[in-house]
Amino acid sequence: MSEQPTKAPVKKVPIHLQSAQNRVYIKKGKIVNHDSIQNGDVYIEDGKVRYVGNGQDFVVPGGVKVIDAAGKYVLPGGIDPHTHLDFNFGGTTTADDFYQGTKAAIAGGTTTILDFVIPQKGQSLLEAYDEWRVKADGKVCCDYGFHVAITWWSKSVSDEMGILCKERGVNSFKVFMAYKGLFMLNDSELFEVFERCKELGAIAQVHAENGDIIAKNVKKLLDQGITGPEGHELSRTEEVEAEAVNRACVIAHQVAAPLYITRITSKLSAETIMRARRRGINVYGETLASSIGCSLRSVKDKNKLYFITSPPIRNDPETPRALLKHLAIDDLQTTGSDNCTFNKEQKELGKNDFSKIPNGVNGVEDRMSVVWEKGVVSGLLDPQRFVAVTSTNAAKIFGIYPQKGRIAVGSDADIVIWNGQATRVISAKTHHQACDFNIFEGLQCHGVPEYVIVRGKISLEDGNLRVAEGQGQFIPTPLKPAFVYETNGVKNNHDVDDHNGLENLKLEEELTEAEDLHPRFVEPPQSVSGASQASCHTARGMVPGSRNLQQSSFSISEELDKDGPRACIRVRAPPGGRSSQLCSCTQSKVMGIGSSSRVSVNMNGPVAEFVKQTIASDKIVIFSKSYCPYCTTAKKQFEKLNKAFTCIELENRDDCNEIQDVLGQMTGARSVPRVFIDGKFIGGGDDVKRLYNNGELQRLVE
């Protein structure tokens, strides 16, 4: 049995970090968890959340740092489940070590990372683990944990997996189906690794690409004289990734092992996971900031070698939106960065042979902003689902929830105050990472972290980063995480059609263009209680073929509730009541885009009568959700005409879904906004804007 790792000397934490701030009071924020959103206050002391509420029953102690978060989101700190810091790959070492990488993570709103120990072939797993602990412990600025890669297989490896699980705080092991001759295992070895993971109560992870096919393709392309970076994706196409995803699911299912598939970069692979989950296979999918924030179509040929990673960032410009839709409907559960940075000079080692380009890109700092911009601002995700895919789901899958991934009494005080009124432009000139380029260069993101609190310490305040090497802690990950092992995302494994804990998700509605590939679930799923409850809220995402809203310029600042209703809006909340949960902005299609309702609706019931009476009660009536940018667009057109209107904000109502069912029956779509003038339905946000632009709206409201 190996001895515990010898830690590197920890640098002394400066006095200003020891004292600031041991006690913090956040007031008047919009507190967002994966399953709720509320206006309230949070009190932090000794690195833990001690109070969450409306503040009326809490007396703020003297000497406390008070942060006014009015008009801002208060989010659980981000959890990046996939980083590679201080990693030697392709004969060179990553630009970001554990100090630079975790410092950058905090700057972007991430407060916990899960990195990978990757032994050389033939190396002891325990020896490699000890080496990584020494590299990390003295440098980390935020909390961290480890996955361990299985790069070769033997009885000694199997035995050391047990030691790592029982004594070293590791609960997940990654295998590679690619990198032939370096890390790749064959199918028989995969079977045995998955079997051992199930026996230990650990989580099996895979990098899914068909390494045999890739090796053949690389040789063929180089023989044909294709040596530039374009050869990289040609050698590992979507089907090469998807085949390995399917094979991994089949092998894991044979031994009933839970499976976590890293780095889903293609539409075909995401659909493969979707079908596996529909069949009841206990599989979870991770996509990356790089794959939802970029496509290679817009990258100049001379710059493509800087974007090389595996599986590749895809050339298809529709891939980012498709992956976000799969995140929205819970086919995919997490977003990582796979932060594995190399400088331009390092990347250029393979300028004459694409197979020698060091694989990896940046992302740990920009992950949260990219997901917000591409997901929330575009309308594919809502703030609660954003929390789920950037924090909570990773915490649940790897067993550290609710210590991490939630704002609740007793949780670690890892908190981000997110300013929705701010924007930032991503650039290598201003980022905190060590690499000399950024794949998101020039991307303007709405919503930035204004404060980042790590274990109760204010580490980022108004752009000023205050961290020290060694201030982070190692977080052991427990065996048999309840969400993965006790529920398979549902109660009693397969008793209910629960969709990773998503409540009120009506999967019988249209999800994709290929209906025959997507079985319908007629009954809405039940929620799962306790630690096994998954992220239970989502915006449902846009169906393929709908309009591309990726380049939306709407600012999420418009989504925040104001101190009171604007003068020209009559906000009503008649019978139906307030709800602590935020209903989804969309159902089968994104906001403002129609979808047919497939549910049975009682058009003579009390909800239908309420809708009819509301429509008849005023000249202009809007059914809306306050965080929806397309609803904001519709309202603005009437405000510009100085016309009052009745606005029903559906997220505040318990009968939200029932009202949308009625509206779907009346208008042909359940999405919002639904706008009526003189009792007649005139359309959604884009329709209202078009009517305003051509002058027709003014005529209708006179």
N, C-alpha and C positions, 0 to 999 in steps of 0.2 A: 504494500500500500504506500502510495506516495505521500510525502510530507506536505503540509499546507504550504502554499506558495510564499516565498519571501517577497514582501512588499518593498517597492522602491521607497526611498525617503519621501515623506509627504511634505510639501512646502507649507510653511506656516501661513495660515489664513490671516490676512490683514485685519487690523482692529475694526476698520469700517465695515467689513463683511461679517465680523463676529457680532456686532451690535445692531447693524441695520439690515433688516428690521426684525427683531425677535417677536414683536407684536405689531400686527397690521390689521387695520379695519377698512374694509372696502365697502363703500356705501352707494346705494341707489343704482346698482348695476343690473343688467339683464343676465341673470345666471342661467347658463345653458348646460344641461347634462344631456346624455343621449336620449333620455326618456321624459324630459320635462324642461320647461323654460319658465322662469319667474323673475319678477322684479324684486330685488332684495339686497340684503347686506351679508357680508362674510367677515368673520373674525378669525384671525390666525394668531396662534401663540405656540412657541417652542416647536415650530416646524409642522404643526398639525392644524387642520381646520377644527375650530372649537365651536363655531356657531354659524348657522345658515338660517336666515329668516327675514322678516320685514323690518326688523330693527326696533319695533315698538316695545318689545319685551326685553331689550338688551341695553345695559348701561355700559358705555364705552369707558374702559379704564383710562386713567391719566397716563401721559407719556407714550401714547400709542400713535404710530404713524397712520394717518387717515388719508385714504385715497378716494376721491370723488369719481365714481365710475358712471355717473349719469349719462345716458345716451350711448353707452358702450356695452359690449358683450363681456361677460366674465366666464371664461372657459377653463376646463381642465387642461393642464399642460399637455402638450403633444407628446406622443410616444412613437418614436421611429423604430419599427421592428426590424430594420435591415440596414446596417452600416458596415463599412470596412475601413477602419482607421488604423494607421501604422501597419499596413499590410504589404508584404512583398509579393508582387505578381509580375510575371513576364520579365523578370530580371531587373525590376526597379521597384521602389517603395513609394507608396501613396504620399501625396503632398501633405495631406491632413493627418496629423497624429492625434492622440486622444485629447490633448489640450486644445489644439486649433479646431478640431472637429466638434467637440462638445461646446466650445465657446460659440462657434457659429450656430450650433443647434439652438442654444438659448436665445441668440439674437433673433432667430426666426420663430420662437414660441414653442420649441420642443424642449421638454424638461427631463426626458428619459430616453435613452437609446438602448437597443439590443444589438450588440456587435457579434462577430463570428470568430471563433477560434478555428483556424484551418491548419491542421497538422500536415506536414509533408508525408508523402507515401512512405510507410514503414515507421514513422515516428510515433512514440507513445502519446496517447491522447492526454494523459495527465501531465506529461512534460510540456506539451504544447499549451495546455491550459495555464500552467504555472507561468510560462513565458508571457502569455497575453495579460495575465493579472499584473505582472511586474510592469509591463508596458502601460497599463491603463491606470492602476490605482493611484499613482502619484501625480497624474495629469488631468483626470476627468474633472470637469466643472459642473456636470450634472450627474444624476444617478444613471446607472447602467447595469446591464446584465449580459450574459453570454449564451449564444447557441454554440454548439460544437459540431464541426463537419466530420463525417466519416469518409476518409479518403482512401482507405484500404480496409480489408476485412480479415479477421482472424479471431480465435477464441480470446486472445489477450485484449483485443479491441472491445469485444463483447463484455468482458469482465470490467474493463475500465469505464465503459458506459455506466455500469452499475455504481461504481465508486463516485463518478461525477454526479450522478443523480442523488445519491444518498448523503454525500459528504461535501459536495462543492457547489450546490445550488443551481444545477443545470437540469432543465426538463425538456430540452429539444435538441434534436440531432438532424443535421442536414446531409443529404447525399446528392451527388452530382450524376446526372445522366449524360453529361457532356464533358468536355475537356479530356478526351481519350488519351490515355497514357500518363495523365497527370493526376486527376481527381476522380475520374469516372469509375463507377461500379457497374457490374452487369446485373441482369434481371434476377438471377439467383441470389446474388448478394443483397440486392434491394429487398427481396422477400425476407431474408434473414434479419436484416437491419430493422425492417418494419415490425417483424415478429418480436424482436428484442425490445423495441420501443413499447409495443403493446404490453409486453410482460412487465416492464418497469413502470408503466404509467406515464411514459414520456410522449412527446409529440414528434412524429416523423416529418421532416421537411425535404422538399426536393427542388433542385434546379432542373427544370424539365426541358431538355432538348435532346434529340436523338444524336448522340455523339458519333455513332458509326456512320450515319449518313453525312454528318457535317465533315468528318475526316475525308470521306470520299469526295465530297463537293469541293472542299478546299484544294485538294490535289488537282482535281479536274480544272478548276478555274485558274490556278496558278500555271498549269501546263498550257492553258489557252492564252496566257499572257495577261490575264486580268489580275493585276496586282494591287490596284488602288482600293480605297475604302468601300467602293461600291460592291466589291466582292464579298464583303462581310455579310450583308443581308442576303445576297444571292446564295450564300453557302448554308444559311440557316433560315429558311423561309417560314412562313406562318405554319404550314402543315408539319414542318419538322418539329416545331415547338408543340403544336397541338397533339401530334401523335404521342409524344413523350408524356404530356399531361394525361391523356387518356390511359396510357399504359401504367403510369404511376397510380392512378385511381383504381385500376383493376387489381394491381398487386396489393395495394393497401386494403382493398375490400376483401381480398382472400383471407387476410389474417385479422380483419376487423380492427385495423389500426387507424386512429385519426391521422389525417394527412393535411399538411399545410404546404401549399404550392407557392413558392416565391416567384417574383418577377414575371407576372403575366403581362405580356407586352402586345398581344395580338387579339383581334376580335375572335378568331377561330378558337384560341385557347380559352378565352372567357366563356364562349358558348359551350365548350367541352366541359368546363367545370359546372356550368349551369345545368347541363343535362345530367351530370353525375349527381349533383345535389338533389335534382328532381327524382332520381332513382333511389335516394336514401343513403348515398355514400357519404360518410363523415369526412368531408373535405372542405377546406377553407382556402380562399384565394387572396393573394396580395398583388396589387399593381403598384406602379411607381410614379413618382412626381414627373420623372423624365418622359414617361410614356403618355401621361395625360396632359403634359405641358408642351410637348414638341411633336412634330413629325419631320422626317428628313426631306419632305417635298420642298420645303421653303429654305433649306440649308444649301449654301453654295458648295459646289463640288470640292473646292479647295479646303473647305472647313469641315468636311464630313468626318475626317479621321478623328477630330476632337470629340465627336459624338458617339464613338464606337463603344458599345457595351453589349453584353449578351444575357438573354436574347436581345436582339437589336431594337432600338427605337425604330418604329416602322415608318415606311415611306408614305403609306396611305394617310391622307390628311383627315379622314373620318375616324381613324382609330382612337384618338384621344376622347372624342365624344362618346364613342361606343363603350369604351372602358368605364367612363363616368356613369353611363346608364347602368352598366352591370354593378357598379358600386351602389347606385341609387336603389336598385331593387334587390340588393343583398346576394347577388351571385358572387360578388367579390366583397371581402369584408374589411381589408386594411389597405392603407397606402404607405409604402416605405419610400426611402430615398435611394437605397443601394449606393449610398455615398462612397465612392471609391475614386478619389481624385488624383489626376496626374497633370502635370504642367504640359504646355505645348511641346517643349523639347522632349519630354518623355513619350508623348503620343507619337512624335515624329520618328521614333525608333522603328516604326512599321510603315513608314511612308512608301517604301518600295515593295512591301509584302504585307498585305492586310492581316495575315494570320499572326503577325508579330506586333500589332498595335496593342498596347496595354488596354485591357477592357475596364471601363468604368468612367463615371461622370459625377458631377457635383449634385447636390440636392438637399443635404441635411438642413441647410439654412432656409431654403426657399420652399420646402415641401408644403408647409402650412399655407403660405400665401398663394402658391400655384393651385392647390386644391380649392381654396376659397374663390379665387378669381375664376377658374375654369368650371367649378362646380356650383357654388352658391350664387355668385353674381350672374352666371348664365341661366340660373333657374333649375338646374338639374338636381341640386341638393338643397336642403334647407339647413339652418344652423345646427339643429340637433343631429342630423345625419352627418354633417361635417365633423362634429365632436366624435361620433361613433367611428368613422373611418380613419380619423387622424389620431385617436387616443383610446377610446373605450374598448373597441373590439380587440385591439392588440392586448390590452390589459386583461380582458376576459380569457382570450385564447391561451395566453401564457401564464395565467393564474395569479396575476398581481392586482386584480380588481377586488374590492374597491379602494385598496391602498393607493392605487394609481388609477387614472382614467375617470375620476368622478370628483365633484365638489360636494362633499358631505361631511358631517361631523365625524371626526376620527380619521379621515383620509389625509394623506400627505398634502401639505400646503404647496402643491405644484399648480400654479394658477397663471393664466394669461388674461390680461385685460386688453381686449381687441377693439381698436378704434376703427369703426366702420366709416368714419368721415375722412380718413386719411388715405393717401395713395403713396405708393413707392414704385420706382422703376428699378428693376433688378439689373445690376451691373457688376462686373469684376472689379471695377474701380472702387466700389463701396462695400462689397461683401466682406465677411470676416473669415472666409476660408483661405487656405494657403495657395490654392491653384490660381493661375494667371489668366484664366478665361472662365466664362460662365455660359452654360448651354441655354439659359433663359435670358441672355443679354437683351436688354431693351423692352422686356415685357413689363407693362404697367399693371400693378396689382392693386385692387381696391381692398382696404382692410389690412391693417398692420398691427403688430403687437406694440402696445404703448408701455405696458408693464409686463415683465415676466418675473414670477416669484418661484424660486426653487427651494423646496423644503422650508418655506417661510422667509427666505432671504430675498430681498429685492435685488435681482441680478440685472435687470434692464429697466431703465426709467427714462422715458422721453428720448430714446435713442442712445442714451449713455449706458454702456455695458460695464458692469462691475462684477468681475468673476476672479477666481484664483485657482491655480492648479491644485488639484487634490481635494476640492471642496465637495465633490460628488461622492456617492457611496455605491458599493456593489449591492445589487438587489437580487437575492436568491429567488429562483422561480420554482414553485412547488410541483411535486408529482401529482398526476391525475387532476389537472385543473377541472373544476366542477363543470364549467360550461362545455368543455370538450368531451369529458369522460362520462359525466353523469347524465347528460341530457342529449348529446349529439345535436344541440341546438333546439331540442324539443323535450318535453317531459317523457320519461320512460322510453327514450330513444326514438321510437317511431309511432307513438300513440296519437299524435296530432300533427296536422299539416302546418307546424310552426316554421316560419321562414327566418331562422336566426333571430327569433324573438321579436320580429317586426309585427306590431299590433295593427289591426285594421287594414292590412295590406290585401287588396282584392286582386288576386292573381288571375282571376278569370278574365280580366281585361287584357286587351292586346298589348303585348310586350315587345315583339320584334317582327321583322318582316317575314320570318319563316315560321308560320303557325304550327306546322307539323313537327317542328323540332322543340316546341315549348309546351308541354302538357299544362292544361289549366287546373288550378286548384279552385274548386267552387266554394268551399267553406273558408271564411277568413280565419287565420291562425289564432290560437289562444296565446296569451302571454305566459312567460315562464317566470316563476318567482325566484327570489333568492339570488345566490351568486351565479346561477346558471342563466339568469335573464340576459338575453343578448340585447344589442342595440335595437330598441323597439320603435324607432321612428325614422321615416325616410320621406323624401320627396321621390316620387315614383319614376322620374326620368322620362326622357323623350323617346318615342319609338323611332327606329331607323326610318329614314325617308322624310322625316319632318324637317323643318327649316333649321339650318345651321346657325345656332345662336352663340357659338363660341366667341365671336368677336364683339359680343354685346358691350356697349360702353356704359351701361347703367351702373351707377355707384350704389353699393350696398348701404351707403349712408342713408339712402332714402327709405330703407326698410325698417329703421329703428322707430319705435314709438316715440312720439313727441310728448311733451309734458301734458298736453291736452289736445282735444280735437281742434282742427283748424276751423276758422270762422265759417267757412262756406261748406262744411261737412257736418251732416247730422249722423253721428255714429250710434247705431242702435244695438242693444243686446237684449231683445225681448225673450220670452220663454225659450229655454234651451240652456241658459245659464253659462257661467264662466267655467273654464276648464284649465287645469294645470298643464295639460298637454297641448302641443301645437299640432293641429291637423296638417296633413301634407298639402303642399301647394298644388300638387298635380296628382293625377291618378295614372291613367295609361299614357298620357301625353303631357308635355311640359306646359307651363302656364300660357294661356292665351291660344293654345292649339287645341282643336276639338277632338273628342273621342266619343265613340258610341258607348252608351251605358248598357251593360248586359245584366244588371241586377233587377230583381222584381221590386217595383216601387208602388206603394199605395198612394195614388194621387188624390185620394179622398181623406187621407189621414191628417192628424194635427200638424205634422211638419209641412206637408204639402199646402195646407191651408195657410200656415204662417208665411210661406214663400209667396203664395198668391196675394195675400193681403198686403204684404210688404211691397210687392211690385205695384199694387194699385194705390198705395198710400202716398206716393210722391211722383213728381214728373220724372225725376232721374233717380234710379236705384242701381247701386253697384254691389254685387257680392264679391268680396275681396279677401285677401290675406295680407296683413300689414307688411310682411317681409318680402312680398312678391314684387319684383321690379316691373312686371307688366301691369300689375294692378296700379302701381305708382304712376306709370305712364298714362293709364286711363284717367286717373283722378286729375292729373296735371292739366289735361286738355280742358276739363270743365273749370278748373281753377283759373286758367288763362282767360276763360270767358266770363269769370266771376259769377258762375252759376252754382247755387247750392244743390247738394244731392244727399240722399240717404245712403250710407255705406254700412254694410253688414260685414264686420271682420270675422270670418268664420273660425279662425284659429282660437278664438275666445269662447267657443261654444262646444258643449258636449255633443250636440246633434250635428256637428260639422259634416260628417260623412253622409248622414241622411239628407241634409239640405243639398249636398252636391249630387246625390242620387236623383232628387227631384229636379234639380236644374238640368241634369243630364237628360232626363226624360223630356223636359220642356224645350231644351235648346239643342240637343244632340251631343252635348259634351259636358263632362263633370268638372272640367278645368276652370280656373279663375284667371282673370276676372270674367264675370257674366254681367253685362251692362244692359239696362232696360231704360227706354225713354217712352213715356206715355203708355206704359204697359207692353211695349213691343221690344223684343230682344234685338239689339243692334250688333252684338259681337263681343270680342275681347279687346285687349289692350292695343294691338296693332290696328284693329278695325276702327277703334275710336280715334287713334292718331291719324289714320288715313282720312277719316271724315272731317277731322279738324283741318288738315292740310288743304283739302279741296273746298273748304267753306261750307260743306253740307251739315256739319255738326251744329254750327251756329243757327242755321235755319231750323233744325230739328228741335232745338231747345227754346226757341223764341215763343 
